[in-house]
Amino acid sequence: MKVVILSSLSWSLINFRGALIARMVAEGHDVVACAPDEEPEVLRKLADMGVRFRRTPMARAGTNPLHDARTLLHYLRLFRAERPDVVIAYTQKPIIYGGMAARLIGRRRFFAIMSGLGYVFSDEARQRRWLRAAVSRLYRIGVRRAACIFVFNGDDHGDMLANGIVTPGQRVMQVPGSGIDVRHFAQAPLPGGPFTFLLVGRLMRDKGVGEYVEAARLIRRKRKDVRFLLLTRPETENPTGYTAADLRQWREEGLIELLPETRDVRPFLASAHVFVLPSYYREGLPRTILEALATGRAVITTDMPGCREPVRPGVNGLLVPPRDAAALAAAMERLLSDPGLMESMGQAARRAAVEIYDVDKVNAMLIDAMGLRSGPRPSAAPAPDPAAAPLAPEAA
């Protein structure tokens, strides 16, 4: 069968869907990967996998209806030219406009991978009801004829029902996120030296960066030997983004050590004792948490949709209320004072990654649900190295 996969950023085809694409190729399918940008390294890796690339123009963060109409038109042209049997879309605009195009062309099985509902459905946007209603309506049109909608947590399905995005009769299946390559993200021994916390995420308020900094401030009043690492990238156009002045202030106070955007987070995960993500963004299932679990690190995160999904409190990590820096600091101090608990949590984290979130197991679920298994389980085609793609958490 011919499969077209729609994305909003080319590197995500490798970083988040590379193993799934490799599995589809191994099953004998003709795969066409689409994105609005053309990163040469991504195109080379796709070609090495035997995957063709088609550019599909899109204003990723824009709201101009004319630009979105152009995206829909390009999808229609794409489907007419490629005549796919199956269309798979992930992130907001590919799902909405890819779903519309698949309906208009007809006789194409359409699957949506909802990696998270995003900012519009978070508490930060609760006053913008008109925007939520508009996005819900667009989603509803896009997924109305979807053969299946994959979600990463149970909360998203409930909110999709509540906002009229799906009906009770539609097929919605929860899967363990995008999965994680537990061979690439191998278990690493705990480091020596000062106790180190690490946050990996975009430089946004609703990612809990401010709470992380404030928790660092509270802990440093008692202990000066603890390190707080922040691996991030600026979000200058995001309404909840922090400024360069904020970063300068934190550095001058000696609260955090700022790490630049990287193509490989593994060394930084290995250098940390505990991973922290105090997000109150509307996550699907944060990839960064799965990477930390696979590395064998205890996780402190918020009791929020998506974030809480992979954490068993007291077993492989701790959950704290969102927007509560004092509770976050208390959780950090609990692990600071009990290295044995931190170590046992790290072991449990690795087990969860291997037993539940292994990308091969997740992709087998997706392949079966989409009817793309062509025979007995094959040896998977070599997936591309995700370290070749820059850090950017998966976003809706």
N, C-alpha and C positions, 0 to 999 in steps of 0.2 A: 504494500500500500504506500501511497504518497502521503507524507505527513508534513504539514506546514506549522512551524512554531513561531508565535508572535511575541516580541519583547519590546521594551521601551529603551533598552540600553544594550549595546552589543556585548560588552564584557560580561553581562549577567548570563549570557548564553553559555559561557564557559564556567563562570564562578558558581552559579546556582543551578544550572540545568545541564552542565557538561556531561555528567554521568548518565542522566536520563537520555540525552541525545545519543550518547555512545551505546546505550542499551537498545534503543530503537534501531540504530544501524546494525547492531549485532543480530537483531531479530529479522533482518533482511528488508527493512523499510527504506524507502527513498525519502530522506529528510531535507527540508528546505528551512533554513533559519533566517529570521527577519528582524531587523532593527533599524532605527532611524539614523544611526551613526555607523561609520565604518572604521573600526580600529584595526590597523594592519595586522597586529599580532593575533587578534581574535580571528580574523579572516583566515590567517595561515593555519591556525589550530583547527578551525572548522574544516578547512580543505583537507588537512591531514587525516581527519576522521571520515572523509568521504561525504561531507555535508556541503551543499550549495548555500550561498548567502544571497539574500535579496534585500536591498535597502528600501525601507518604507518610511517616508518623511513623516515627522510628528513633532509638534510642539509639546515636549514632555510635561512642562509645568504651566503651560499657557491655558487661558480660558477663552480665547478668541474662537467663536463658533465657526468662522470661515476656515481657520487652520484645522480644526477638528473635522470639518467637512472634507477637506483635502485628504486627511488621513483615511477617512472612510472610502473616498474615491480610489485611493491607492490600493487599499485592501481589496476592493471590488475588482480592480484591474489585475491584481496579483492572483486572486482566486480563478478568474477567467483564464489567465495564462497558464497557471500551474495545474488547475483542475485537481486539487487535493481530495483525498478520501477523508482525511482527518485534519482538523485545525485545533491547535492547542495554544491558548493565550494566557499570559500572566501579567500582572500589574494592571492598573486601572484602565488606561486608554486602550491598550490592546484587547482587553476583555470586552470593553464596551463597544468599540468600533469594529473589532474583529468579529464579535458576536453578531452585530448588525449585518455586516457584510456576508457572513455565512448564512444568515437567514434569507437575505435577498437573493443570493446565488442559488441556495437550496441544495438538498441532497449532499450536504457535508456534515459529518459528525463533528460537533463543536464541544470542546472541553475547556473549562475555565479553572485555573489554579489561583485561588484567592489567598495570596500570601499575607494578607492583613487588610483590614478595612481602612487604616490610615488616619490622617489628621482630621478629616471631615467628620469621622465618627468618634473622635476622642472628646474627653471632657473640655479640652481647650477650645473646641469649636462649638460648644453646646449652645452658645447664643446665636450662632449663624444657622438657624433652622432652615432658612430658605435654601442655603447651599447644600445642607444635608438632604433636603427633599429633592433638590435638582439632581444631585449625584445618585440618589437612590433610584430615581426614575430612569436615569440613563443606564444604570446597572441592570434594572429590571428588564429594559428593552434588550440589552446586550445578552443576558443569560436566559432569556425566556425559552429558547429552544435548545439549551445546552443539554447534551447527553448526560453529563455529570458535572457537578461543581465540587472541586476539592477545597476543603478548608483545613487550616492548621490547628484550630482549637474549637471547642464546643461553644464558646461565647459568640464567636462570629456567626455561626449558623443561627443562633437565637436572635441576634440583632438583625440579621438579614431577613428573617421572618417578620420581626417587629417593624422594620422599615419598608416592608413590601417589596424587597429585592427578589425574594423567592417565595413560592407558595408551598404549603405543606406537602403537596404531591410531587414536588420536584426532587430529583435525585441529588442529594448532597452527601459527600463522603468525607469524613475526617481522616487525615493522614498525618504522620509524625513529621510535619514540616517538609523541607527539601531534603532532609537527611544529611548525614555527614560522612565523609570518607574517613573511616577510623584507621585506615592504614596511613593516609597522608597526615592526618592529625593523630599521631601516635601518642601513647601515654608518655609523659615526661616526669622524671623524678622531681620532687620538690626542691627548690633551690636553697642554697645556703645564704648567708648574709642577712641583712635587715628584712623584717617582715614587709611584704610588698603586696599592695592591692592594685588591681588593674581594671580600668573601664575602657571598653572599646565601643565607640559610637559616634554618631554625628553630633556636632557642637550645637545642641538644641536644648532649650529649657525642658521640653517634654520628654527628653531622653534622660532626665534626672541629673544632668551635669551639675546644676546648682546645688542640689542636695548632696551630691558626692563631695563637692568642694567644701560645703558647710560641715559635713561629717568629718572631713579631714581636719578642718579647723578645730572642731571639738576634741578630736583625739589628740591632736598636737599640743593641746593645753596640758595633757598628762604625759604624753610620750613623744619624744623628739626623734626616735630611731625608726619610725615607720615611714615607708615610702608610699606615695599615692601617684600612680601613673595614669595618664589620660592619653589614649591613642585616638586621634580624632581628625576630622577634616572640617574646615569652615563651612557654614551654611549662611552666607551673606544675604541671600534672597529669601530665606525662610522667616516667617513671622515670629518664630520662637527662637531664632538663632542668637548666639552671643557675639559680642564684638571683640575686635583686637584689643581694645582697652580693658575689657574684662579679663582676658588672658594675661595681659601685662600685670594687672593687679594681683592675680592669683600667684603668678611667678614671683613677683616682688615680695609677697607675703611668705613665700617658701612653702605654699600649701601643696602644690602639685608639680609633677615633672611632665611636661608636655612632649608627647612623641608625635612625629610627623606621620602623614599618611604613608602606608607601606603596601608592598605587594605580597608580603608574607608575614602574617601575625604570629606564626608559630614560635619564633624566638621570644617574643614578648609574653606570650602565654606561659612559656616554659620558665621565664624569669620571675613570674608572679606566684604568690602562694594562694591567693583567692581572687576570683573574678567577680566584679560588681557591675550590675546594670539596674539602676534605680528608675527605670523608665516608667512614665505614665502615658506614653504614646500608645496609639491603638495598634499594638504589635500583632503579627500573625503567630509566629514562633521564631524568636530572634536567632538568626544563624550564629551570632556571636556566643550565645549560651551553649549551643550544641558544640561549637569549637572548644569551649572551655571544658565541657563535660568530657569530650573525647581526650583532651590533654590530661585529664585526671585532676581537675581543679574544683574545689567547692565553689558554689555559686550563691551569691547574695543578690536577690532581685525583688521586685515588687509583686504584691498579691494582686496582679492585674491580668486581664486576658492575654494569652500568649506567653507572657513571662512566667506565670505560675505553672504552666502546663508541664514542663520537664523537671520541675523541682519537687522533691519529696522533703518537706520541712523536717530538719533534724537528721535526715538520712544522707542526701547528697548536696544539701544547701539550706539556706534560710530565706524566708519570705518576710518582707516588711511592708507596712502601709505606704502607699504612694505619697509623695510630697512631705515626707517626715524625716528630716535629716537627723533628728535625735534618735529615732528608732533605727535608722541606718547605722549610725555610729555605735549604738548598743549592740547590734548584730556583729559589726566588725570587731568590737571589743570582746565579744563572746569567743570568737575564733582566735583572736590574739592571745587570750588567756588560756586557751585549751588547744594546744597544737595537736594533741592526739585526736580530738574530734575533727579538726580540720583535715588531718591525714585520712581518717576513716571515711569522711565525706568525699574526699578526692577519689578514693578507691570505688566508692559507690557510684560516683559520677561517671567514671570510666565504664563501669558495668552497664549503666543505663544507656550510654552512647552505643555500646556494642550490641546490646540485646534489643533495643527499641529503635534507635535513630540511625543505625547503619544504613548508608545511602543505598546499598544493594537491596536491602529488605524493603525500603521505602519505594524504590523504583519498581521492584517486582509487584508491589501493590498497585502502583499506577498503571503499569503495563497490563496487568490482568483486568483492572477496572475499565480500561479503555479498549479492551479487546485487541491488543496489539501483540499478544504472544503468538508467534508463528509455529511453535513446536516445542520440544523439550527445552528446558532451561539451557541457553547457550553460554559459552564462555564470553564474558562481557568484553566488548572492544575497549582498548585502552582509553580511559577518559583523560581529558586535558588536565594539566596541572593548575589548580585554582590559584596557586601562588603567583601565577603570571598576571593576575588581575588585581587592580588596586582595591584597597579597602573601600567599601561602601555598603552599609547594611541594607538588606533587602527592604524596599519600601513599596507601598502601594501607589 
